[in-house]
């Protein structure tokens, strides 16, 4: 059985997803500063998630989700702490809400995998597909190239 891989944050959010060790933007951050910080976060966390590799068997799914879920949560938290440029606050909040939905889905999949429901976990992760597309579109609308991958 092949488990679909949770997308890296905002790629995958979102997971799940997008994120790194970048400082938080100050109040009224400039558009270029916001874009640079958000894309840096996404690039960092996307790399961390990709480095995990996919589980080679169903028995590896719970452990994989144990590793990827905190990364998606951390990335989303760091992105949510950024201050978008004025005029993009609503778009930003909608994007963060999409990423938070992806975190929730990943957590549900993790719980299902640990209770022996590997097929259920895979079905739950499939729900991320439409959120993945939505998150990419929202990131593009904010001018975020790394987060839209």
RAJONOR-V606425 format. One record per residue. RES is the residue in three letters. PHI is phi in radians with two decimals (none if undefined). PSI is psi as a letter, one per 40 degrees, with the letter a starting at -180 (none if undefined). Layout:
res=<RES/RES>
phi=<PHI/PHI>
psi=<PSI/PSI>
This chain:
res=<UNK/UNK/UNK/UNK/UNK/UNK/UNK/UNK/UNK/UNK/UNK/UNK/UNK/UNK/UNK/UNK/UNK/UNK/UNK/UNK/UNK/UNK/UNK/UNK/UNK/UNK/UNK/UNK/UNK/UNK/UNK/UNK/UNK/UNK/UNK/UNK/UNK/UNK/UNK/UNK/UNK/UNK/UNK/UNK/UNK/UNK/UNK/UNK/UNK/UNK/UNK/UNK/UNK/UNK/UNK/UNK/UNK/UNK/UNK/UNK/UNK/UNK/UNK/UNK/UNK/UNK/UNK/UNK/UNK/UNK/UNK/UNK/UNK/UNK/UNK/UNK/UNK/UNK/UNK/UNK/UNK/UNK/UNK/UNK/UNK/UNK/UNK/UNK/UNK/UNK/UNK/UNK/UNK/UNK/UNK/UNK/UNK/UNK/UNK/UNK/UNK/UNK/UNK/UNK/UNK/UNK/UNK/UNK/UNK/UNK/UNK/UNK/UNK/UNK/UNK/UNK/UNK/UNK/UNK/UNK/UNK/UNK/UNK/UNK/UNK/UNK/UNK/UNK/UNK/UNK/UNK/UNK/UNK/UNK/UNK/UNK/UNK/UNK/UNK/UNK/UNK/UNK/UNK/UNK/UNK/UNK/UNK/UNK/UNK>
phi=<none/-1.87/-1.58/-1.11/-1.40/-1.05/-1.22/-1.04/-0.84/0.97/-1.99/none/none/0.22/-2.04/-0.63/-3.06/none/3.03/-3.01/-1.68/-1.68/-1.18/-1.40/-1.18/-1.33/-1.03/1.07/-0.98/-1.26/-1.08/-1.20/-1.15/-1.05/-1.05/-1.07/-1.17/-1.10/-1.13/-1.14/-1.08/-1.06/-1.06/-1.12/-1.27/-1.04/-1.12/-1.10/-1.21/-1.08/-1.11/-1.16/1.23/-1.60/-1.12/-1.55/-2.60/-1.04/-1.18/-1.51/-1.13/-1.02/-1.12/-1.08/-1.14/-1.12/-1.49/-1.36/-1.04/-1.11/-1.13/-1.13/-1.09/-1.08/-1.08/-1.11/-1.09/-1.14/-1.14/-1.11/-1.37/-1.24/-1.86/-1.27/-1.13/-1.03/1.63/-2.09/-1.07/-1.12/-1.03/-1.08/-1.09/-1.17/-1.14/-1.07/-1.07/-1.12/-1.09/-1.17/-1.13/-1.15/-1.05/-1.07/-1.12/-1.13/-1.11/-1.11/-1.12/-1.07/-1.09/-1.13/-1.09/-1.31/-1.62/1.59/-1.67/-1.06/-1.12/-1.16/-1.06/-1.11/-1.13/-1.13/-1.11/-1.02/-1.11/-1.23/-0.99/-1.23/-1.17/-1.02/-1.08/-1.08/-1.11/-1.08/-1.09/-1.14/-1.10/-1.04/-1.10/-1.57/1.41/-1.74/-1.41/-1.14/-1.30/-1.61/-1.35>
psi=<h/h/h/h/h/h/i/i/h/e/none/none/f/f/c/g/none/g/i/a/f/i/i/i/i/i/h/f/i/i/d/d/d/d/d/d/d/d/d/d/d/d/d/d/d/d/d/d/d/d/d/d/i/i/i/e/i/d/e/e/d/d/d/d/d/d/d/d/d/d/d/d/d/d/d/d/d/d/d/d/e/i/h/i/i/i/e/e/d/d/d/d/d/d/d/d/d/d/d/d/d/d/d/d/d/d/d/d/d/d/d/d/d/d/e/e/g/d/d/d/d/d/d/d/d/d/d/e/d/d/d/d/d/d/d/d/d/d/d/d/d/e/f/h/d/d/e/e/none>
